Amino acid sequence: MVGIFDSGIGGLTVAHAVTKALPHESIVYFGDTAHLPYGDKSAAAIQAYSVKICDVLLQRQCKLILIACNSASAAAYDLVKEYVGSKARVMNVIDPVVAHVGQHFAGQTIGLIGTKQTVFSKVYDLKIKALRRQITLKSLATPLLAPMIEEGFFDNTISHSVIETYLNDSHLRGIGALILGCTHYPLIKNEIAHFYKGSVQVIDSSEIVADAVKRQLEADKMLSPGNAKPARHFLVSDFTQSFEASTKIFFGKKLHLEQYRLWE
């Protein structure tokens, strides 16, 4: 069982990519919809939520836990890794993207858009600088994008206007690539690519992360056999029918969500 969690249902973009890369793996997804968005929460709050969710995933016998949220990856990864210990492998969505950037964009100037928590934590800046690949990173907080996408506003005049306003920011001038530093953002990848008209490469984290999960399971010799019949479980900390309906936006089909209250 692979455990995946996010502040809401945006991480379903990563979960979908994982199921495509690993069709025989069972997954349990936890969307902390009671506390979304994580992007404007304190690091301490995000850490508390993350540890509690990990308890749930460990109860489900998860062999690998993926923090499918950039804000939680920035604020809670080290703590979660220590907390989980040897009970499961822990991964985040930042390290695979940083490795990809280091491999393909040495000596270049690239951009990053993400939540306030992700951008202001400077985690991407520090990790990319540590690569010593002479990469210049220009980061911009784009806090309206995740809630806009959660509400289904993309590929329309509203999303076009918000996206263009952010991408026209002078701070992003001169970049050759753009990291989508939030797991919601793959849903607006085409709109972002259209804005740049091929002049900027758009880096979609979902497929990069899914490939990293596959390679990790292979390295640990923990891949499920090819004849395994995978189970798919989707939990949320606060349930509404509108949230259940909107899962089609992220996963390509409507999913049945189970409610699991974290503090009962």
C-alpha positions in Angstrom: 0.0 0.0 0.0 1.3 3.5 -1.0 0.0 6.3 1.2 -0.4 9.8 -0.3 -1.6 12.9 1.5 -2.3 16.5 0.7 -4.0 19.5 2.3 -7.1 18.9 0.1 -7.8 17.1 -3.2 -5.1 18.9 -5.2 -2.7 16.0 -4.5 -5.0 13.7 -6.6 -2.9 15.0 -9.6 0.0 13.2 -8.1 -2.1 10.2 -7.0 -3.4 9.8 -10.6 0.2 9.9 -11.9 1.3 7.3 -9.4 -1.5 4.9 -10.4 -0.5 5.3 -14.0 3.2 4.7 -13.3 2.4 1.8 -10.8 -0.8 0.2 -12.0 -0.5 -2.8 -9.6 0.1 -0.8 -6.4 -2.7 -0.2 -4.0 -3.0 3.3 -2.7 -4.7 5.2 0.2 -5.1 8.9 -0.3 -5.8 11.3 2.5 -7.0 14.8 1.7 -7.0 17.1 4.8 -10.0 19.1 3.6 -10.9 20.3 7.1 -7.7 22.3 7.2 -7.1 23.4 3.6 -5.2 25.3 2.4 -1.9 24.5 4.0 -0.3 27.4 2.2 -1.3 30.0 4.7 -0.9 27.9 7.8 2.0 28.0 10.2 4.8 25.4 10.0 3.8 24.1 13.4 0.2 23.6 12.4 1.2 21.8 9.2 3.5 19.5 11.2 0.7 18.6 13.6 -1.7 17.8 10.8 1.0 15.8 8.9 1.9 13.6 11.9 -1.7 12.8 12.6 -2.3 11.8 9.0 0.8 9.6 9.0 -0.8 7.7 11.9 -3.8 7.0 9.7 -1.6 5.8 6.8 0.5 3.6 9.0 -2.6 2.0 10.4 -3.4 1.2 6.8 -0.1 -0.7 6.5 1.5 1.8 4.0 5.0 0.8 3.0 5.7 4.2 1.5 4.2 7.6 2.4 4.3 10.4 -0.1 3.7 14.0 1.1 1.9 15.1 -2.0 1.8 18.8 -0.9 4.6 21.3 -1.5 3.7 23.3 1.7 3.8 20.1 3.9 6.9 18.9 2.1 8.6 22.2 3.0 7.3 22.4 6.6 7.0 18.8 7.8 9.1 16.4 5.8 12.0 16.1 8.2 9.7 15.8 11.2 7.5 13.2 9.4 10.6 11.2 8.3 11.8 11.1 11.9 8.4 10.3 13.3 7.7 7.4 10.9 11.2 6.0 11.3 11.6 2.5 9.9 7.9 1.8 9.7 7.6 3.1 6.1 9.7 4.9 3.5 8.8 8.7 3.4 9.1 10.8 0.2 8.2 14.4 -0.6 7.3 16.2 -3.9 10.2 18.7 -3.7 13.3 16.5 -3.8 12.5 14.7 -7.1 11.8 18.0 -8.8 15.0 19.6 -7.5 17.0 16.6 -8.8 15.2 17.0 -12.2 16.1 20.7 -12.3 19.7 20.0 -11.4 20.0 17.4 -14.2 18.4 19.4 -17.0 18.8 23.1 -16.2 22.4 23.7 -15.1 23.5 27.3 -15.6 20.0 28.6 -16.4 17.5 30.9 -14.7 14.3 29.3 -13.8 11.1 30.3 -12.0 8.9 28.9 -9.3 5.3 29.5 -8.5 3.7 28.1 -5.3 1.9 28.9 -2.1 3.2 31.4 0.4 4.4 28.6 2.7 6.4 27.0 -0.1 7.9 30.1 -1.5 8.7 31.9 1.8 10.2 28.7 3.3 13.0 29.1 0.7 13.2 25.3 0.6 13.6 25.2 -3.2 16.2 28.0 -3.1 18.3 26.1 -0.5 18.1 22.7 -2.2 18.8 24.1 -5.7 21.7 26.1 -4.4 23.1 23.0 -2.7 23.3 21.3 -6.1 26.1 23.8 -7.1 24.8 23.8 -10.7 24.8 27.6 -11.1 21.0 27.7 -11.3 19.3 31.0 -10.6 15.8 30.6 -9.1 13.2 33.3 -9.2 10.2 32.5 -6.9 6.8 34.1 -6.8 4.0 33.3 -4.3 0.7 32.7 -6.1 -1.8 32.2 -3.3 -5.0 32.6 -5.4 -4.3 29.7 -7.7 -4.9 26.6 -5.5 -8.3 27.8 -4.1 -9.3 28.9 -7.6 -8.5 25.4 -8.9 -10.2 23.6 -6.0 -13.4 25.5 -6.9 -13.1 24.4 -10.5 -12.1 27.7 -12.0 -9.6 26.9 -14.7 -9.5 27.0 -18.4 -11.9 30.0 -18.4 -11.8 33.8 -18.4 -11.4 34.0 -14.7 -8.4 31.6 -14.5 -6.8 33.2 -17.6 -6.9 36.6 -16.0 -5.5 35.4 -12.6 -2.8 33.4 -14.3 -1.7 36.2 -16.6 -1.6 38.7 -13.8 0.8 36.4 -11.8 3.0 35.4 -14.8 3.3 39.0 -16.0 5.0 39.8 -12.6 8.4 41.4 -13.4 10.1 39.0 -10.9 9.6 36.2 -13.4 11.2 37.9 -16.3 14.1 36.1 -18.0 13.3 32.6 -17.0 13.8 29.6 -19.3 11.7 27.2 -17.3 8.9 27.3 -14.6 8.5 24.9 -11.7 4.8 24.3 -10.8 5.4 24.3 -7.1 2.0 23.1 -6.0 0.2 19.8 -6.8 -2.9 21.7 -7.9 -1.0 23.4 -10.7 -0.8 20.6 -13.3 -4.5 21.3 -14.0 -3.5 24.8 -15.3 -0.3 23.6 -17.0 -1.8 24.1 -20.5 -2.9 27.7 -19.7 0.5 28.5 -18.4 2.2 26.9 -21.4 -0.2 28.9 -23.7 0.8 32.1 -21.9 4.5 31.5 -22.6 3.9 30.2 -26.2 6.9 27.8 -26.0 9.4 30.3 -24.7 9.4 28.8 -21.2 9.5 25.1 -20.4 6.7 24.2 -17.8 7.9 21.7 -15.2 5.0 19.4 -14.1 5.9 17.8 -10.8 3.3 15.1 -10.8 4.9 12.8 -13.4 8.4 13.5 -12.1 7.3 12.5 -8.6 5.4 9.4 -9.7 8.5 8.2 -11.5 10.6 8.8 -8.4 8.2 6.8 -6.3 8.5 3.9 -8.8 12.2 4.0 -8.8 12.3 4.1 -5.0 10.0 1.0 -4.7 12.2 -0.8 -7.2 15.3 0.1 -5.3 13.8 -1.1 -2.1 12.5 -4.3 -3.8 9.0 -3.4 -2.6 7.1 -3.4 -5.8 3.8 -5.3 -5.8 3.7 -8.3 -8.2 2.3 -7.8 -11.7 -0.7 -9.9 -11.0 -1.7 -7.9 -7.9 -5.2 -6.5 -7.9 -4.8 -2.9 -6.6 -7.2 -1.3 -4.1 -7.9 2.4 -4.1 -9.1 4.3 -1.0 -9.7 8.0 -0.8 -10.2 9.6 2.6 -11.0 13.2 3.6 -11.0 14.9 7.0 -14.2 16.9 6.0 -16.7 15.6 3.5 -19.0 17.5 1.2 -20.8 16.3 -1.9 -19.3 19.2 -3.9 -15.8 17.9 -3.0 -16.7 14.4 -4.0 -18.0 15.7 -7.3 -14.9 17.8 -7.9 -12.6 14.7 -7.7 -13.4 14.2 -11.4 -11.4 17.4 -12.1 -8.2 15.9 -10.5 -8.5 12.2 -11.2 -10.4 12.1 -14.5 -13.4 10.3 -12.9 -15.6 10.8 -9.8 -14.2 9.1 -6.8 -16.0 7.9 -3.7 -14.6 9.8 -0.7 -14.6 8.3 2.8 -14.8 10.7 5.8 -12.1 10.3 8.4 -12.1 12.9 11.2 -8.6 13.4 12.5 -9.5 14.6 16.0 -12.4 12.5 17.1 
